[in-house]
Amino acid sequence: MATTSCDVAIVGAGLGGCFLALLLGRRGRHVVVIEQAPSVPSAGADFLKPPGLRVLARHGLAHLIERHGLRRDIIRYYHDGEPIQECRFPDGGFLIRPYRELVELIYTSCAMEGVEFRFDASIDDIVFGDGHIQELALSNGDRLRAGVVIGADGTKSAIRQALDIEQRSIPYERLLMRVATVPLSASVARLNRLYFSSEGWLTYLYPINRDEARVFVGLPPEDDKEIFQDGIPTLLDELKKFVTDSSDAFNSLQPATWQRIKVSSLRVSAYHKGNAALLGSAAFACHPMTGMGMSYTLHDAELLADVICAAGDDRGLLDRLLYARYEPRRHAHRQLIDYGDALAATFRDRDAYLAAFRPDLHIHGEAAAPAEPPVLQPI
């Protein structure tokens, strides 16, 4: 089989991998993206908050991404059916766009920059030499030699495992998540609403386009087994206890197909080794309650592109730049992970949740906290 050489090999064609490939392709790097699935992934968050939107705007992608997306600037929070606060987002708010659509837009832009994609390709072997990854052996027999290797291949990253980077993954065992796509109702079209209950349930309802909405339900594992074995009527009985201003969505839940989502946090001991680095959920994972995972990943990809291009073919310089400019991102990620842990641990208790809520992280992101306090309105 063939052996190919490239400047950068990226394992994983999700948001982070595709965006990094685009930035590198624009700067003349020969980039090959390896994806084990037959197309770009479809599973991911539907939200881009202001920090992520600013990253895309810096690279001329704002108009492309916002076309056909939904802009929202308020999320209303409830506890046991009573509104407790509104979170207001400045500067045009945040963007809702289905994850697959978002990644496909960036993937299409990559093609115009000469980025090569290999789908249905997994890693069979990783060859090391002199402390660096020398070659990737693919499942079809092809071999790939790259100056830099990026693991953007998710929480079970093959690149991270090959680098023997220590990881700590902790599942949120007290909160199982289910998601369904349903017809859009009037209340969901008007406002994003997130409901919590003192019984350990949560429900988030938001539109994804002019016709459809997403409904997330989080519940204790013992309730999940009972509810989803017995059927939707039992689910509706529980939701009616704490979901108040979105009752017009209930009728659409009965015929819905509910997909279970595994949610866990992930921390790793290092973000790079030799000529290889980790990106996205290969490097960190936080609870989706933060809503900032994708924005952080876009910023990380931007940093990695700058480092790789500044280092050129100098592996020693690459290692020093990754240590000086990319490894410090671990501090910001740890802060976000800790914040997600705090939200997941306190949402049953109204006062504890409000005390844990951090507008600087939730609205603006760690790197963009404003001088003046953000707008957070109690109700």
C-alpha positions in Angstrom: 0.0 0.0 0.0 1.0 3.6 -0.4 3.0 5.8 1.9 2.1 9.5 2.0 3.9 12.4 3.6 2.3 15.6 4.9 3.0 18.5 7.1 0.2 17.8 9.6 -2.0 14.7 10.2 -5.2 15.3 12.1 -7.0 12.3 13.6 -10.7 13.2 13.9 -12.9 15.3 11.6 -15.1 16.9 14.3 -15.3 20.7 14.8 -11.8 21.1 16.3 -10.1 18.9 13.7 -11.8 20.5 10.7 -11.3 24.0 12.0 -7.6 23.4 12.6 -7.2 21.8 9.2 -8.8 24.9 7.6 -6.5 27.3 9.4 -3.4 25.3 8.4 -4.6 24.8 4.9 -5.0 28.5 4.4 -1.4 28.9 5.5 -0.1 26.5 2.8 0.3 23.5 5.0 -0.3 20.0 3.5 -2.9 18.6 5.9 -4.5 15.1 5.9 -7.5 14.5 8.2 -8.2 10.9 9.2 -11.8 10.0 10.3 -13.0 6.5 11.2 -16.6 7.3 10.3 -17.8 7.5 6.7 -18.5 11.3 7.0 -18.0 14.1 9.5 -19.5 13.3 12.9 -23.1 14.3 13.8 -22.9 14.1 17.6 -22.1 17.4 19.3 -23.4 20.5 20.9 -25.7 22.9 18.9 -24.4 26.1 20.6 -21.7 28.6 19.8 -21.4 31.2 22.5 -19.8 34.7 22.0 -16.1 33.5 22.5 -16.4 30.9 19.8 -18.3 33.3 17.5 -15.5 35.8 17.8 -12.9 33.1 16.9 -14.8 32.3 13.7 -15.3 36.0 12.9 -11.5 36.5 13.1 -11.1 34.1 10.3 -13.9 35.4 8.1 -16.4 32.6 8.8 -19.0 34.5 10.8 -21.3 35.1 7.8 -21.1 31.6 6.6 -21.8 30.1 10.0 -24.6 32.5 10.9 -26.6 31.9 7.7 -29.6 29.8 8.5 -28.6 29.7 12.2 -30.7 31.0 15.0 -29.5 33.9 17.2 -30.7 33.9 20.8 -29.7 36.3 23.6 -31.7 35.0 26.7 -31.9 31.7 28.6 -34.5 31.6 31.4 -33.8 29.2 34.3 -36.5 27.6 36.5 -36.4 25.6 39.7 -39.4 23.4 40.6 -41.4 25.3 38.1 -40.6 28.8 39.3 -38.3 31.1 37.2 -35.2 32.0 39.2 -33.0 34.0 36.8 -32.4 35.1 33.2 -29.0 34.9 31.5 -28.6 37.6 29.0 -25.9 37.4 26.3 -24.5 40.7 24.9 -23.3 41.5 21.4 -25.9 39.6 19.4 -26.1 36.7 21.8 -25.2 33.1 21.0 -25.8 31.0 17.9 -27.8 27.8 17.6 -26.8 25.6 14.6 -27.0 21.8 14.5 -23.5 20.4 15.1 -23.3 18.4 11.9 -24.3 21.4 9.8 -21.6 23.5 11.5 -18.9 20.9 10.9 -20.0 20.3 7.3 -19.7 24.1 6.6 -16.1 24.1 7.8 -15.4 20.8 6.1 -16.5 22.3 2.8 -14.2 25.3 3.3 -11.3 22.9 3.9 -11.8 21.3 0.5 -11.3 24.7 -1.1 -7.9 25.0 0.7 -6.6 21.6 -0.5 -7.1 19.7 2.8 -7.2 16.0 2.2 -9.8 13.9 4.1 -9.7 10.1 4.5 -13.0 8.8 5.8 -13.6 5.2 6.9 -10.0 5.1 8.0 -8.9 4.1 11.5 -5.5 3.9 13.0 -4.1 0.3 13.2 -0.6 1.2 14.4 1.5 4.2 15.5 5.2 4.0 14.9 7.5 6.0 17.3 11.1 6.9 16.8 13.3 9.3 18.8 10.4 10.3 21.0 8.2 11.4 18.1 5.4 9.8 16.0 7.1 8.8 12.8 4.3 7.1 11.0 0.6 6.2 11.2 -0.5 2.9 9.8 -4.1 3.0 8.6 -6.7 0.3 8.5 -6.7 0.1 4.7 -2.9 -0.6 4.7 -1.8 2.9 3.8 0.9 4.6 5.8 1.1 8.3 6.6 4.2 10.2 7.6 3.5 13.6 9.2 5.7 16.4 10.7 3.0 17.0 13.3 0.2 14.7 14.5 -2.9 16.1 16.2 -5.3 13.8 18.2 -8.7 15.3 17.8 -10.3 11.9 18.1 -12.5 12.3 21.1 -12.6 11.1 24.7 -11.2 7.6 23.7 -8.4 9.1 21.7 -6.1 6.6 20.0 -3.4 9.3 19.8 -3.6 10.0 23.6 -3.4 6.4 24.4 -0.4 5.9 22.1 1.4 8.8 23.7 0.7 7.2 27.1 -0.7 10.5 28.5 -2.4 9.9 31.8 -6.1 10.6 31.9 -8.8 10.9 34.5 -12.4 10.4 33.3 -15.3 10.7 35.7 -18.8 9.9 34.5 -21.7 11.9 35.9 -23.3 8.8 37.4 -26.1 10.7 39.2 -27.4 12.3 36.0 -28.2 10.3 32.9 -29.1 12.4 29.8 -31.6 11.7 27.0 -32.2 13.8 23.9 -34.9 13.9 21.3 -35.6 16.1 18.2 -39.3 17.1 18.1 -41.5 19.6 16.2 -41.1 23.2 17.3 -43.8 24.6 19.6 -44.6 28.2 20.2 -43.1 28.4 23.7 -39.8 26.9 22.6 -39.7 29.2 19.5 -40.0 32.2 21.8 -37.4 31.5 24.4 -34.8 29.0 25.5 -35.8 27.5 28.9 -33.8 25.3 31.3 -35.8 23.6 34.1 -34.4 22.0 37.2 -36.1 20.1 39.9 -35.2 19.3 43.5 -35.8 15.6 42.6 -32.6 15.6 40.5 -34.3 16.2 37.0 -33.5 18.8 34.4 -35.1 19.6 31.0 -33.7 22.0 28.4 -35.8 23.0 25.4 -34.5 25.1 22.5 -35.1 25.4 18.7 -32.6 24.2 16.2 -34.3 25.6 13.1 -37.7 27.1 12.1 -39.5 23.7 12.4 -37.7 21.6 15.0 -36.5 21.7 18.6 -34.2 19.7 20.8 -35.4 18.5 24.2 -32.8 17.3 26.7 -33.9 15.4 29.8 -31.5 14.6 32.6 -32.6 12.3 35.4 -31.3 10.0 38.1 -30.3 6.6 36.8 -32.9 4.7 38.8 -35.6 6.9 37.3 -34.2 6.5 33.8 -34.6 2.7 33.9 -38.2 3.0 35.2 -39.3 5.9 32.9 -37.9 4.7 29.6 -39.0 1.2 30.1 -42.5 2.1 30.9 -42.9 4.7 28.2 -43.5 8.3 27.5 -46.8 8.8 29.5 -44.7 8.2 32.6 -42.1 10.7 31.4 -44.8 13.3 30.8 -46.2 12.8 34.3 -42.7 13.6 35.8 -42.1 16.6 33.5 -45.4 18.2 34.4 -44.2 18.4 38.0 -41.6 21.0 37.2 -41.8 22.1 33.5 -44.3 25.0 33.5 -44.0 27.5 30.7 -43.3 24.9 28.0 -46.3 22.6 28.3 -47.2 23.1 24.6 -44.2 20.9 23.8 -45.5 17.9 25.7 -47.7 16.5 22.9 -44.7 16.2 20.6 -42.7 14.1 23.2 -44.8 11.0 23.0 -43.8 9.9 19.5 -40.2 11.1 19.9 -37.2 8.8 19.7 -35.0 9.3 22.8 -31.2 8.8 22.5 -29.2 8.2 25.6 -26.0 10.4 25.9 -23.0 9.4 28.0 -21.7 12.5 29.9 -18.4 12.6 31.8 -15.6 14.9 32.6 -12.1 14.3 31.3 -8.7 15.7 32.5 -5.3 14.7 31.2 -1.8 15.2 32.5 -0.4 16.8 29.4 -1.6 18.2 26.1 1.4 17.3 23.9 4.4 15.0 23.7 7.1 15.2 21.0 5.5 16.2 17.7 1.9 15.3 18.8 -0.8 17.3 20.5 -4.3 16.8 21.7 -7.4 18.9 20.8 -11.0 19.1 21.8 -12.5 16.2 23.8 -9.2 14.2 23.4 -7.7 16.9 25.7 -10.6 17.8 28.0 -14.4 17.3 28.5 -16.7 19.2 30.8 -20.4 19.0 31.7 -22.6 20.4 28.8 -24.3 22.7 31.4 -21.4 25.1 30.8 -22.2 25.5 27.1 -18.6 26.5 26.5 -16.9 23.3 25.2 -17.1 24.2 21.5 -16.0 27.8 22.0 -12.9 26.7 24.0 -12.0 24.1 21.3 -12.2 26.7 18.5 -9.8 28.9 20.5 -7.5 26.0 21.1 -7.4 25.1 17.4 -6.5 28.8 16.7 -3.6 28.6 19.2 -2.4 25.3 17.7 -2.4 26.6 14.2 -0.3 29.6 15.3 2.2 27.3 17.1 2.5 24.8 14.3 3.1 27.5 11.7 5.6 29.4 13.8 7.6 26.3 14.5 7.9 25.3 10.8 10.0 22.1 10.5 11.9 22.7 13.8 10.7 20.0 16.2 12.6 21.5 19.1 10.9 24.8 18.6 7.6 23.1 18.2 8.0 21.4 21.6 9.0 24.7 23.3 6.1 26.6 21.7 3.5 23.9 22.6 4.8 24.0 26.2 4.8 27.8 26.4 1.6 28.6 24.5 -0.7 25.6 24.4 -0.1 23.7 27.7 -1.3 26.8 29.7 -4.7 26.2 28.3 -5.0 23.3 30.7 -5.6 25.8 33.5 -8.6 27.4 31.7 -9.9 23.9 30.9 -9.6 22.8 34.5 -11.5 25.9 35.6 -14.3 25.1 33.1 -14.4 21.4 34.2 -14.6 22.4 37.8 -17.4 24.8 37.0 -19.4 22.1 35.2 -18.9 19.8 38.1 -20.2 22.5 40.5 -23.3 23.0 38.3 -24.0 19.3 38.1 -23.6 18.9 41.8 -25.9 21.8 42.9 -28.8 22.1 40.5 -31.1 20.2 42.8 -30.8 23.0 45.3 -31.9 26.4 44.1 -29.7 28.5 46.4 -26.7 26.3 45.9 -27.0 26.4 42.2 -27.3 30.2 42.1 -24.3 30.5 44.3 -22.3 28.2 42.0 -23.4 30.0 38.8 -20.6 32.0 37.3 -21.6 34.6 34.7 -18.0 35.3 33.7 -17.6 31.7 32.5 -21.1 31.0 31.5 -21.7 34.0 29.3 -18.3 35.4 28.3 -15.8 32.6 28.6 -12.6 32.7 30.6 -10.7 34.6 27.9 -13.3 37.3 27.4 -14.6 38.4 30.8 -15.6 42.0 30.6 -14.5 44.7 33.0 -18.1 45.5 34.0 -20.2 42.7 35.6 -22.3 40.9 33.0 -26.1 41.1 33.0 -27.6 38.4 35.1 -31.2 39.1 36.2 -32.9 37.5 39.2 -36.6 36.8 38.7 
